[in-house]
């Protein structure tokens, strides 16, 4: 019984945490837009390839192949805009550019 109550509390917390992130205006705006893979590739080459590699296979930064299998769309957006893991810099593109980058990163998991 204690385990079930504990699991329910944890689940409730995780759902509330996810919903709070969904209320972020920037994230909502990004997720509401249709991304363009070609533009996302261009943004990646300009801003990300120096560390993550021309083909996103990792250099200084980790490989981003299959990244959308490891991180949610919200987590990917947060990682890009916060630079959570040094030495990754903060980078907050406009919502359309972020939507473009997001679909490019998701495409890396489909090849």
Biopython code that builds the backbone (N, CA, C, O; Angstrom):
import numpy as np
from Bio.PDB.StructureBuilder import StructureBuilder

atoms = [
    (1, "UNK", "N", (0.821, -1.189, 0.000)),
    (1, "UNK", "CA", (0.000, 0.000, 0.000)),
    (1, "UNK", "C", (0.868, 1.258, 0.000)),
    (1, "UNK", "O", (0.593, 2.204, -0.738)),
    (2, "UNK", "N", (1.908, 1.268, 0.823)),
    (2, "UNK", "CA", (2.804, 2.420, 0.906)),
    (2, "UNK", "C", (3.502, 2.637, -0.439)),
    (2, "UNK", "O", (3.686, 3.772, -0.879)),
    (3, "UNK", "N", (3.882, 1.540, -1.077)),
    (3, "UNK", "CA", (4.546, 1.637, -2.378)),
    (3, "UNK", "C", (3.603, 2.245, -3.415)),
    (3, "UNK", "O", (4.016, 3.095, -4.204)),
    (4, "UNK", "N", (2.360, 1.824, -3.418)),
    (4, "UNK", "CA", (1.379, 2.346, -4.377)),
    (4, "UNK", "C", (1.167, 3.841, -4.161)),
    (4, "UNK", "O", (1.137, 4.610, -5.122)),
    (5, "UNK", "N", (1.021, 4.251, -2.916)),
    (5, "UNK", "CA", (0.840, 5.674, -2.611)),
    (5, "UNK", "C", (2.077, 6.461, -3.056)),
    (5, "UNK", "O", (1.959, 7.541, -3.633)),
    (6, "UNK", "N", (3.249, 5.915, -2.785)),
    (6, "UNK", "CA", (4.492, 6.572, -3.200)),
    (6, "UNK", "C", (4.571, 6.730, -4.709)),
    (6, "UNK", "O", (4.945, 7.789, -5.212)),
    (7, "UNK", "N", (4.216, 5.671, -5.429)),
    (7, "UNK", "CA", (4.229, 5.736, -6.890)),
    (7, "UNK", "C", (3.218, 6.750, -7.417)),
    (7, "UNK", "O", (3.494, 7.460, -8.384)),
    (8, "UNK", "N", (2.052, 6.818, -6.787)),
    (8, "UNK", "CA", (1.048, 7.804, -7.195)),
    (8, "UNK", "C", (1.543, 9.230, -6.964)),
    (8, "UNK", "O", (1.330, 10.109, -7.799)),
    (9, "UNK", "N", (2.199, 9.455, -5.840)),
    (9, "UNK", "CA", (2.734, 10.787, -5.553)),
    (9, "UNK", "C", (3.821, 11.175, -6.554)),
    (9, "UNK", "O", (3.846, 12.303, -7.047)),
    (10, "UNK", "N", (4.700, 10.251, -6.845)),
    (10, "UNK", "CA", (5.760, 10.514, -7.820)),
    (10, "UNK", "C", (5.162, 10.793, -9.194)),
    (10, "UNK", "O", (5.577, 11.730, -9.877)),
    (11, "UNK", "N", (4.192, 9.986, -9.598)),
    (11, "UNK", "CA", (3.533, 10.184, -10.893)),
    (11, "UNK", "C", (2.854, 11.543, -10.964)),
    (11, "UNK", "O", (2.956, 12.242, -11.972)),
    (12, "UNK", "N", (2.166, 11.913, -9.903)),
    (12, "UNK", "CA", (1.491, 13.211, -9.859)),
    (12, "UNK", "C", (2.499, 14.346, -9.978)),
    (12, "UNK", "O", (2.268, 15.311, -10.707)),
    (13, "UNK", "N", (3.612, 14.235, -9.269)),
    (13, "UNK", "CA", (4.655, 15.253, -9.336)),
    (13, "UNK", "C", (5.210, 15.364, -10.750)),
    (13, "UNK", "O", (5.371, 16.470, -11.266)),
    (14, "UNK", "N", (5.503, 14.235, -11.381)),
    (14, "UNK", "CA", (6.067, 14.256, -12.733)),
    (14, "UNK", "C", (5.099, 14.861, -13.741)),
    (14, "UNK", "O", (5.508, 15.614, -14.625)),
    (15, "UNK", "N", (3.836, 14.538, -13.612)),
    (15, "UNK", "CA", (2.825, 15.109, -14.514)),
    (15, "UNK", "C", (2.735, 16.621, -14.306)),
    (15, "UNK", "O", (2.696, 17.379, -15.275)),
    (16, "UNK", "N", (2.703, 17.055, -13.059)),
    (16, "UNK", "CA", (2.632, 18.493, -12.764)),
    (16, "UNK", "C", (3.873, 19.216, -13.283)),
    (16, "UNK", "O", (3.773, 20.324, -13.812)),
    (17, "UNK", "N", (5.027, 18.598, -13.135)),
    (17, "UNK", "CA", (6.285, 19.180, -13.611)),
    (17, "UNK", "C", (6.255, 19.335, -15.128)),
    (17, "UNK", "O", (6.645, 20.376, -15.658)),
    (18, "UNK", "N", (5.793, 18.300, -15.826)),
    (18, "UNK", "CA", (5.695, 18.336, -17.287)),
    (18, "UNK", "C", (4.700, 19.407, -17.733)),
    (18, "UNK", "O", (4.977, 20.148, -18.676)),
    (19, "UNK", "N", (3.561, 19.496, -17.076)),
    (19, "UNK", "CA", (2.555, 20.502, -17.430)),
    (19, "UNK", "C", (3.079, 21.917, -17.194)),
    (19, "UNK", "O", (2.763, 22.834, -17.952)),
    (20, "UNK", "N", (3.878, 22.093, -16.146)),
    (20, "UNK", "CA", (4.454, 23.413, -15.881)),
    (20, "UNK", "C", (5.387, 23.822, -17.012)),
    (20, "UNK", "O", (5.396, 24.983, -17.422)),
    (21, "UNK", "N", (6.162, 22.887, -17.512)),
    (21, "UNK", "CA", (7.054, 23.183, -18.631)),
    (21, "UNK", "C", (6.255, 23.509, -19.881)),
    (21, "UNK", "O", (6.642, 24.380, -20.660)),
    (22, "UNK", "N", (5.138, 22.813, -20.077)),
    (22, "UNK", "CA", (4.293, 23.050, -21.247)),
    (22, "UNK", "C", (3.682, 24.447, -21.211)),
    (22, "UNK", "O", (3.270, 24.963, -22.250)),
    (23, "UNK", "N", (3.618, 25.066, -20.039)),
    (23, "UNK", "CA", (3.024, 26.396, -19.943)),
    (23, "UNK", "C", (4.037, 27.497, -20.254)),
    (23, "UNK", "O", (3.659, 28.665, -20.351)),
    (24, "UNK", "N", (5.304, 27.153, -20.412)),
    (24, "UNK", "CA", (6.323, 28.134, -20.773)),
    (24, "UNK", "C", (5.984, 28.707, -22.149)),
    (24, "UNK", "O", (5.862, 27.948, -23.111)),
    (25, "UNK", "N", (5.829, 30.030, -22.266)),
    (25, "UNK", "CA", (5.393, 30.627, -23.536)),
    (25, "UNK", "C", (6.321, 30.316, -24.710)),
    (25, "UNK", "O", (5.851, 30.068, -25.821)),
    (26, "UNK", "N", (7.633, 30.329, -24.472)),
    (26, "UNK", "CA", (8.577, 30.033, -25.552)),
    (26, "UNK", "C", (8.405, 28.596, -26.032)),
    (26, "UNK", "O", (8.326, 28.351, -27.236)),
    (27, "UNK", "N", (8.347, 27.649, -25.104)),
    (27, "UNK", "CA", (8.194, 26.239, -25.470)),
    (27, "UNK", "C", (6.869, 26.022, -26.191)),
    (27, "UNK", "O", (6.819, 25.309, -27.193)),
    (28, "UNK", "N", (5.804, 26.627, -25.691)),
    (28, "UNK", "CA", (4.497, 26.502, -26.357)),
    (28, "UNK", "C", (4.565, 27.021, -27.789)),
    (28, "UNK", "O", (4.028, 26.405, -28.710)),
    (29, "UNK", "N", (5.224, 28.147, -27.964)),
    (29, "UNK", "CA", (5.341, 28.741, -29.299)),
    (29, "UNK", "C", (6.136, 27.823, -30.234)),
    (29, "UNK", "O", (5.735, 27.603, -31.377)),
    (30, "UNK", "N", (7.249, 27.295, -29.754)),
    (30, "UNK", "CA", (8.066, 26.391, -30.575)),
    (30, "UNK", "C", (7.256, 25.163, -30.977)),
    (30, "UNK", "O", (7.242, 24.779, -32.147)),
    (31, "UNK", "N", (6.582, 24.549, -30.006)),
    (31, "UNK", "CA", (5.838, 23.320, -30.281)),
    (31, "UNK", "C", (4.625, 23.554, -31.173)),
    (31, "UNK", "O", (4.115, 22.611, -31.777)),
    (32, "UNK", "N", (4.158, 24.792, -31.264)),
    (32, "UNK", "CA", (2.995, 25.083, -32.110)),
    (32, "UNK", "C", (3.383, 25.290, -33.573)),
    (32, "UNK", "O", (2.515, 25.346, -34.444)),
    (33, "UNK", "N", (4.670, 25.403, -33.842)),
    (33, "UNK", "CA", (5.127, 25.701, -35.202)),
    (33, "UNK", "C", (5.554, 24.450, -35.956)),
    (33, "UNK", "O", (6.014, 23.471, -35.368)),
    (34, "UNK", "N", (5.391, 24.508, -37.257)),
    (34, "UNK", "CA", (5.844, 23.441, -38.152)),
    (34, "UNK", "C", (7.309, 23.719, -38.469)),
    (34, "UNK", "O", (7.635, 24.777, -39.009)),
    (35, "UNK", "N", (8.180, 22.798, -38.146)),
    (35, "UNK", "CA", (9.595, 22.990, -38.434)),
    (35, "UNK", "C", (9.951, 22.571, -39.846)),
    (35, "UNK", "O", (9.244, 21.782, -40.472)),
    (36, "UNK", "N", (11.055, 23.109, -40.340)),
    (36, "UNK", "CA", (11.571, 22.790, -41.665)),
    (36, "UNK", "C", (12.935, 22.132, -41.493)),
    (36, "UNK", "O", (13.857, 22.746, -40.955)),
    (37, "UNK", "N", (13.068, 20.892, -41.944)),
    (37, "UNK", "CA", (14.296, 20.121, -41.741)),
    (37, "UNK", "C", (15.494, 20.792, -42.408)),
    (37, "UNK", "O", (16.575, 20.837, -41.820)),
    (38, "UNK", "N", (15.325, 21.311, -43.619)),
    (38, "UNK", "CA", (16.447, 21.949, -44.329)),
    (38, "UNK", "C", (16.959, 23.171, -43.573)),
    (38, "UNK", "O", (18.167, 23.362, -43.430)),
    (39, "UNK", "N", (16.043, 23.984, -43.096)),
    (39, "UNK", "CA", (16.466, 25.153, -42.309)),
    (39, "UNK", "C", (17.084, 24.708, -40.983)),
    (39, "UNK", "O", (18.039, 25.319, -40.504)),
    (40, "UNK", "N", (16.536, 23.641, -40.392)),
    (40, "UNK", "CA", (17.110, 23.110, -39.162)),
    (40, "UNK", "C", (18.537, 22.634, -39.357)),
    (40, "UNK", "O", (19.390, 22.831, -38.491)),
    (41, "UNK", "N", (18.796, 22.002, -40.503)),
    (41, "UNK", "CA", (20.153, 21.555, -40.840)),
    (41, "UNK", "C", (21.089, 22.759, -40.930)),
    (41, "UNK", "O", (22.203, 22.722, -40.408)),
    (42, "UNK", "N", (20.637, 23.825, -41.593)),
    (42, "UNK", "CA", (21.457, 25.033, -41.727)),
    (42, "UNK", "C", (21.761, 25.638, -40.356)),
    (42, "UNK", "O", (22.895, 26.033, -40.086)),
    (43, "UNK", "N", (20.760, 25.709, -39.503)),
    (43, "UNK", "CA", (20.953, 26.246, -38.148)),
    (43, "UNK", "C", (21.943, 25.376, -37.386)),
    (43, "UNK", "O", (22.815, 25.885, -36.681)),
    (44, "UNK", "N", (21.805, 24.063, -37.530)),
    (44, "UNK", "CA", (22.720, 23.131, -36.867)),
    (44, "UNK", "C", (24.156, 23.359, -37.339)),
    (44, "UNK", "O", (25.076, 23.431, -36.524)),
    (45, "UNK", "N", (24.348, 23.473, -38.652)),
    (45, "UNK", "CA", (25.697, 23.655, -39.189)),
    (45, "UNK", "C", (26.335, 24.945, -38.682)),
    (45, "UNK", "O", (27.532, 24.969, -38.395)),
    (46, "UNK", "N", (25.560, 26.001, -38.571)),
    (46, "UNK", "CA", (26.085, 27.296, -38.127)),
    (46, "UNK", "C", (26.361, 27.315, -36.622)),
    (46, "UNK", "O", (27.379, 27.855, -36.189)),
    (47, "UNK", "N", (25.472, 26.738, -35.829)),
    (47, "UNK", "CA", (25.538, 26.900, -34.372)),
    (47, "UNK", "C", (25.998, 25.681, -33.584)),
    (47, "UNK", "O", (26.432, 25.823, -32.441)),
    (48, "UNK", "N", (25.916, 24.497, -34.161)),
    (48, "UNK", "CA", (26.117, 23.282, -33.366)),
    (48, "UNK", "C", (27.227, 22.363, -33.881)),
    (48, "UNK", "O", (27.847, 21.641, -33.099)),
    (49, "UNK", "N", (27.478, 22.387, -35.193)),
    (49, "UNK", "CA", (28.374, 21.405, -35.808)),
    (49, "UNK", "C", (29.807, 21.481, -35.294)),
    (49, "UNK", "O", (30.497, 20.462, -35.260)),
    (50, "UNK", "N", (30.268, 22.652, -34.897)),
    (50, "UNK", "CA", (31.647, 22.768, -34.420)),
    (50, "UNK", "C", (31.915, 21.842, -33.235)),
    (50, "UNK", "O", (33.017, 21.309, -33.101)),
    (51, "UNK", "N", (30.925, 21.652, -32.386)),
    (51, "UNK", "CA", (31.097, 20.773, -31.218)),
    (51, "UNK", "C", (30.474, 19.391, -31.408)),
    (51, "UNK", "O", (31.015, 18.393, -30.931)),
    (52, "UNK", "N", (29.347, 19.334, -32.098)),
    (52, "UNK", "CA", (28.631, 18.061, -32.241)),
    (52, "UNK", "C", (28.960, 17.334, -33.537)),
    (52, "UNK", "O", (28.472, 16.226, -33.760)),
    (53, "UNK", "N", (29.781, 17.938, -34.398)),
    (53, "UNK", "CA", (30.196, 17.310, -35.643)),
    (53, "UNK", "C", (29.279, 17.658, -36.800)),
    (53, "UNK", "O", (28.080, 17.873, -36.622)),
    (54, "UNK", "N", (29.862, 17.710, -37.981)),
    (54, "UNK", "CA", (29.103, 18.056, -39.182)),
    (54, "UNK", "C", (27.912, 17.131, -39.383)),
    (54, "UNK", "O", (26.867, 17.548, -39.883)),
    (55, "UNK", "N", (28.077, 15.873, -38.989)),
    (55, "UNK", "CA", (27.005, 14.889, -39.150)),
    (55, "UNK", "C", (26.372, 14.514, -37.812)),
    (55, "UNK", "O", (25.723, 13.475, -37.693)),
    (56, "UNK", "N", (26.567, 15.366, -36.810)),
    (56, "UNK", "CA", (25.999, 15.197, -35.466)),
    (56, "UNK", "C", (26.502, 13.940, -34.770)),
    (56, "UNK", "O", (25.830, 13.390, -33.898)),
    (57, "UNK", "N", (27.696, 13.490, -35.167)),
    (57, "UNK", "CA", (28.243, 12.265, -34.589)),
    (57, "UNK", "C", (29.184, 12.519, -33.416)),
    (57, "UNK", "O", (29.808, 11.590, -32.903)),
    (58, "UNK", "N", (29.283, 13.763, -32.997)),
    (58, "UNK", "CA", (30.037, 14.096, -31.793)),
    (58, "UNK", "C", (31.492, 14.444, -32.056)),
    (58, "UNK", "O", (32.171, 13.778, -32.836)),
    (59, "UNK", "N", (31.957, 15.484, -31.403)),
    (59, "UNK", "CA", (33.370, 15.874, -31.392)),
    (59, "UNK", "C", (33.661, 16.220, -29.937)),
    (59, "UNK", "O", (34.000, 15.343, -29.142)),
    (60, "UNK", "N", (33.530, 17.495, -29.591)),
    (60, "UNK", "CA", (33.633, 17.927, -28.193)),
    (60, "UNK", "C", (32.317, 17.611, -27.493)),
    (60, "UNK", "O", (32.299, 17.061, -26.391)),
    (61, "UNK", "N", (31.222, 17.965, -28.148)),
    (61, "UNK", "CA", (29.888, 17.648, -27.636)),
    (61, "UNK", "C", (29.529, 16.219, -28.011)),
    (61, "UNK", "O", (30.157, 15.633, -28.893)),
    (62, "UNK", "N", (28.537, 15.660, -27.359)),
    (62, "UNK", "CA", (28.156, 14.267, -27.628)),
    (62, "UNK", "C", (27.493, 14.093, -28.994)),
    (62, "UNK", "O", (27.021, 15.052, -29.604)),
    (63, "UNK", "N", (27.473, 12.864, -29.446)),
    (63, "UNK", "CA", (26.742, 12.514, -30.659)),
    (63, "UNK", "C", (25.263, 12.806, -30.436)),
    (63, "UNK", "O", (24.724, 12.561, -29.356)),
    (64, "UNK", "N", (24.625, 13.324, -31.457)),
    (64, "UNK", "CA", (23.192, 13.601, -31.368)),
    (64, "UNK", "C", (22.381, 12.616, -32.193)),
    (64, "UNK", "O", (21.176, 12.790, -32.371)),
    (65, "UNK", "N", (23.042, 11.584, -32.693)),
    (65, "UNK", "CA", (22.319, 10.532, -33.392)),
    (65, "UNK", "C", (21.375, 9.877, -32.390)),
    (65, "UNK", "O", (21.772, 9.565, -31.267)),
    (66, "UNK", "N", (20.147, 9.673, -32.791)),
    (66, "UNK", "CA", (19.128, 9.048, -31.933)),
    (66, "UNK", "C", (18.768, 9.900, -30.711)),
    (66, "UNK", "O", (18.173, 9.385, -29.765)),
    (67, "UNK", "N", (19.114, 11.185, -30.712)),
    (67, "UNK", "CA", (18.876, 12.018, -29.528)),
    (67, "UNK", "C", (17.395, 12.114, -29.170)),
    (67, "UNK", "O", (17.052, 12.209, -27.991)),
    (68, "UNK", "N", (16.515, 12.091, -30.167)),
    (68, "UNK", "CA", (15.090, 12.215, -29.834)),
    (68, "UNK", "C", (14.529, 10.935, -29.230)),
    (68, "UNK", "O", (13.398, 10.918, -28.746)),
    (69, "UNK", "N", (15.321, 9.857, -29.256)),
    (69, "UNK", "CA", (14.914, 8.642, -28.542)),
    (69, "UNK", "C", (15.317, 8.732, -27.068)),
    (69, "UNK", "O", (14.773, 8.026, -26.219)),
    (70, "UNK", "N", (16.282, 9.612, -26.779)),
    (70, "UNK", "CA", (16.777, 9.757, -25.409)),
    (70, "UNK", "C", (16.148, 10.932, -24.673)),
    (70, "UNK", "O", (16.072, 10.929, -23.444)),
    (71, "UNK", "N", (15.696, 11.945, -25.424)),
    (71, "UNK", "CA", (15.154, 13.156, -24.802)),
    (71, "UNK", "C", (13.818, 13.507, -25.434)),
    (71, "UNK", "O", (13.603, 13.282, -26.625)),
    (72, "UNK", "N", (12.931, 14.055, -24.631)),
    (72, "UNK", "CA", (11.637, 14.520, -25.143)),
    (72, "UNK", "C", (11.842, 15.813, -25.928)),
    (72, "UNK", "O", (12.912, 16.419, -25.871)),
    (73, "UNK", "N", (10.818, 16.226, -26.653)),
    (73, "UNK", "CA", (10.889, 17.482, -27.405)),
    (73, "UNK", "C", (11.154, 18.649, -26.450)),
    (73, "UNK", "O", (11.957, 19.534, -26.745)),
    (74, "UNK", "N", (10.477, 18.639, -25.315)),
    (74, "UNK", "CA", (10.674, 19.718, -24.339)),
    (74, "UNK", "C", (12.100, 19.695, -23.798)),
    (74, "UNK", "O", (12.723, 20.747, -23.659)),
    (75, "UNK", "N", (12.618, 18.523, -23.495)),
    (75, "UNK", "CA", (13.989, 18.418, -22.985)),
    (75, "UNK", "C", (15.007, 18.895, -24.012)),
    (75, "UNK", "O", (15.997, 19.535, -23.658)),
    (76, "UNK", "N", (14.767, 18.586, -25.282)),
    (76, "UNK", "CA", (15.675, 19.061, -26.330)),
    (76, "UNK", "C", (15.672, 20.586, -26.405)),
    (76, "UNK", "O", (16.726, 21.214, -26.499)),
    (77, "UNK", "N", (14.484, 21.170, -26.362)),
    (77, "UNK", "CA", (14.385, 22.634, -26.396)),
    (77, "UNK", "C", (15.114, 23.229, -25.193)),
    (77, "UNK", "O", (15.902, 24.164, -25.338)),
    (78, "UNK", "N", (14.851, 22.687, -24.011)),
    (78, "UNK", "CA", (15.490, 23.203, -22.794)),
    (78, "UNK", "C", (17.005, 23.076, -22.856)),
    (78, "UNK", "O", (17.719, 23.980, -22.422)),
    (79, "UNK", "N", (17.501, 21.969, -23.389)),
    (79, "UNK", "CA", (18.944, 21.771, -23.500)),
    (79, "UNK", "C", (19.563, 22.840, -24.389)),
    (79, "UNK", "O", (20.604, 23.404, -24.052)),
    (80, "UNK", "N", (18.935, 23.118, -25.512)),
    (80, "UNK", "CA", (19.467, 24.116, -26.442)),
    (80, "UNK", "C", (19.452, 25.507, -25.814)),
    (80, "UNK", "O", (20.455, 26.219, -25.869)),
    (81, "UNK", "N", (18.342, 25.897, -25.225)),
    (81, "UNK", "CA", (18.234, 27.283, -24.747)),
    (81, "UNK", "C", (18.940, 27.532, -23.420)),
    (81, "UNK", "O", (19.250, 28.677, -23.091)),
    (82, "UNK", "N", (19.197, 26.483, -22.659)),
    (82, "UNK", "CA", (19.813, 26.693, -21.345)),
    (82, "UNK", "C", (21.302, 26.403, -21.327)),
    (82, "UNK", "O", (22.026, 26.917, -20.475)),
    (83, "UNK", "N", (21.767, 25.582, -22.261)),
    (83, "UNK", "CA", (23.157, 25.168, -22.204)),
    (83, "UNK", "C", (23.460, 24.447, -20.903)),
    (83, "UNK", "O", (24.518, 24.645, -20.306)),
    (84, "UNK", "N", (22.518, 23.601, -20.460)),
    (84, "UNK", "CA", (22.588, 22.946, -19.144)),
    (84, "UNK", "C", (23.912, 22.242, -18.871)),
    (84, "UNK", "O", (24.370, 22.197, -17.729)),
    (85, "UNK", "N", (24.513, 21.703, -19.898)),
    (85, "UNK", "CA", (25.726, 20.921, -19.676)),
    (85, "UNK", "C", (26.924, 21.636, -20.288)),
    (85, "UNK", "O", (27.130, 21.586, -21.500)),
    (86, "UNK", "N", (27.716, 22.305, -19.443)),
    (86, "UNK", "CA", (28.901, 22.994, -19.951)),
    (86, "UNK", "C", (29.805, 22.001, -20.671)),
    (86, "UNK", "O", (29.886, 20.844, -20.261)),
    (87, "UNK", "N", (30.460, 22.406, -21.691)),
    (87, "UNK", "CA", (30.694, 23.777, -22.146)),
    (87, "UNK", "C", (29.659, 24.291, -23.154)),
    (87, "UNK", "O", (29.916, 25.277, -23.845)),
    (88, "UNK", "N", (28.513, 23.646, -23.247)),
    (88, "UNK", "CA", (27.508, 24.088, -24.213)),
    (88, "UNK", "C", (26.997, 25.479, -23.838)),
    (88, "UNK", "O", (26.547, 25.705, -22.715)),
    (89, "UNK", "N", (27.073, 26.411, -24.800)),
    (89, "UNK", "CA", (26.588, 27.764, -24.508)),
    (89, "UNK", "C", (25.070, 27.845, -24.573)),
    (89, "UNK", "O", (24.415, 27.008, -25.194)),
    (90, "UNK", "N", (24.528, 28.855, -23.930)),
    (90, "UNK", "CA", (23.095, 29.140, -24.070)),
    (90, "UNK", "C", (22.866, 29.649, -25.483)),
    (90, "UNK", "O", (23.686, 30.383, -26.034)),
    (91, "UNK", "N", (21.756, 29.254, -26.052)),
    (91, "UNK", "CA", (21.439, 29.660, -27.421)),
    (91, "UNK", "C", (19.931, 29.662, -27.529)),
    (91, "UNK", "O", (19.310, 28.601, -27.469)),
    (92, "UNK", "N", (19.328, 30.825, -27.685)),
    (92, "UNK", "CA", (17.868, 30.869, -27.794)),
    (92, "UNK", "C", (17.468, 31.465, -29.134)),
    (92, "UNK", "O", (17.288, 32.676, -29.264)),
    (93, "UNK", "N", (17.331, 30.591, -30.133)),
    (93, "UNK", "CA", (16.874, 31.082, -31.432)),
    (93, "UNK", "C", (15.412, 31.504, -31.346)),
    (93, "UNK", "O", (14.709, 31.167, -30.393)),
    (94, "UNK", "N", (14.967, 32.245, -32.352)),
    (94, "UNK", "CA", (13.552, 32.597, -32.363)),
    (94, "UNK", "C", (12.739, 31.302, -32.457)),
    (94, "UNK", "O", (13.275, 30.280, -32.886)),
    (95, "UNK", "N", (11.468, 31.320, -32.071)),
    (95, "UNK", "CA", (10.674, 30.088, -32.026)),
    (95, "UNK", "C", (10.650, 29.294, -33.338)),
    (95, "UNK", "O", (10.674, 28.064, -33.309)),
    (96, "UNK", "N", (10.603, 29.976, -34.479)),
    (96, "UNK", "CA", (10.587, 29.245, -35.747)),
    (96, "UNK", "C", (11.911, 28.529, -35.987)),
    (96, "UNK", "O", (11.927, 27.375, -36.416)),
    (97, "UNK", "N", (13.014, 29.206, -35.714)),
    (97, "UNK", "CA", (14.324, 28.580, -35.881)),
    (97, "UNK", "C", (14.479, 27.386, -34.939)),
    (97, "UNK", "O", (15.049, 26.364, -35.321)),
    (98, "UNK", "N", (13.974, 27.513, -33.707)),
    (98, "UNK", "CA", (14.042, 26.385, -32.768)),
    (98, "UNK", "C", (13.189, 25.230, -33.264)),
    (98, "UNK", "O", (13.596, 24.074, -33.143)),
    (99, "UNK", "N", (12.012, 25.514, -33.822)),
    (99, "UNK", "CA", (11.159, 24.455, -34.382)),
    (99, "UNK", "C", (11.873, 23.767, -35.540)),
    (99, "UNK", "O", (11.779, 22.548, -35.691)),
    (100, "UNK", "N", (12.585, 24.539, -36.360)),
    (100, "UNK", "CA", (13.342, 23.968, -37.474)),
    (100, "UNK", "C", (14.459, 23.067, -36.953)),
    (100, "UNK", "O", (14.639, 21.952, -37.443)),
    (101, "UNK", "N", (15.204, 23.548, -35.965)),
    (101, "UNK", "CA", (16.285, 22.750, -35.382)),
    (101, "UNK", "C", (15.735, 21.484, -34.739)),
    (101, "UNK", "O", (16.337, 20.416, -34.852)),
    (102, "UNK", "N", (14.610, 21.597, -34.074)),
    (102, "UNK", "CA", (13.996, 20.453, -33.403)),
    (102, "UNK", "C", (13.641, 19.348, -34.399)),
    (102, "UNK", "O", (13.920, 18.177, -34.140)),
    (103, "UNK", "N", (13.034, 19.700, -35.528)),
    (103, "UNK", "CA", (12.676, 18.654, -36.499)),
    (103, "UNK", "C", (13.919, 18.061, -37.145)),
    (103, "UNK", "O", (13.923, 16.886, -37.512)),
    (104, "UNK", "N", (14.979, 18.859, -37.288)),
    (104, "UNK", "CA", (16.235, 18.303, -37.799)),
    (104, "UNK", "C", (16.796, 17.281, -36.809)),
    (104, "UNK", "O", (17.206, 16.191, -37.209)),
    (105, "UNK", "N", (16.815, 17.627, -35.527)),
    (105, "UNK", "CA", (17.321, 16.695, -34.515)),
    (105, "UNK", "C", (16.478, 15.424, -34.465)),
    (105, "UNK", "O", (17.011, 14.329, -34.282)),
    (106, "UNK", "N", (15.175, 15.566, -34.627)),
    (106, "UNK", "CA", (14.301, 14.384, -34.646)),
    (106, "UNK", "C", (14.573, 13.530, -35.880)),
    (106, "UNK", "O", (14.472, 12.305, -35.817)),
    (107, "UNK", "N", (14.910, 14.152, -36.982)),
    (107, "UNK", "CA", (15.210, 13.412, -38.210)),
    (107, "UNK", "C", (16.465, 12.553, -38.031)),
    (107, "UNK", "O", (16.579, 11.488, -38.637)),
    (108, "UNK", "N", (17.393, 13.010, -37.209)),
    (108, "UNK", "CA", (18.612, 12.238, -36.964)),
    (108, "UNK", "C", (18.292, 10.866, -36.381)),
    (108, "UNK", "O", (19.075, 9.928, -36.531)),
    (109, "UNK", "N", (17.163, 10.749, -35.728)),
    (109, "UNK", "CA", (16.762, 9.479, -35.126)),
    (109, "UNK", "C", (16.010, 8.588, -36.100)),
    (109, "UNK", "O", (15.717, 7.436, -35.781)),
    (110, "UNK", "N", (15.693, 9.101, -37.282)),
    (110, "UNK", "CA", (14.924, 8.318, -38.250)),
    (110, "UNK", "C", (15.783, 7.777, -39.377)),
    (110, "UNK", "O", (15.308, 6.977, -40.183)),
    (111, "UNK", "N", (17.047, 8.199, -39.450)),
    (111, "UNK", "CA", (17.929, 7.727, -40.529)),
    (111, "UNK", "C", (18.523, 6.386, -40.192)),
    (111, "UNK", "O", (19.290, 5.834, -40.982)),
]
sb = StructureBuilder()
sb.init_structure("model")
sb.init_model(0)
sb.init_chain("A")
sb.init_seg("    ")
for serial, (resi, resn, name, xyz) in enumerate(atoms, 1):
    if name == "N":
        sb.init_residue(resn, " ", resi, " ")
    sb.init_atom(name, np.array(xyz, "f"), 0.0, 1.0, " ", f" {name:<3s}", serial, name[0])
structure = sb.get_structure()
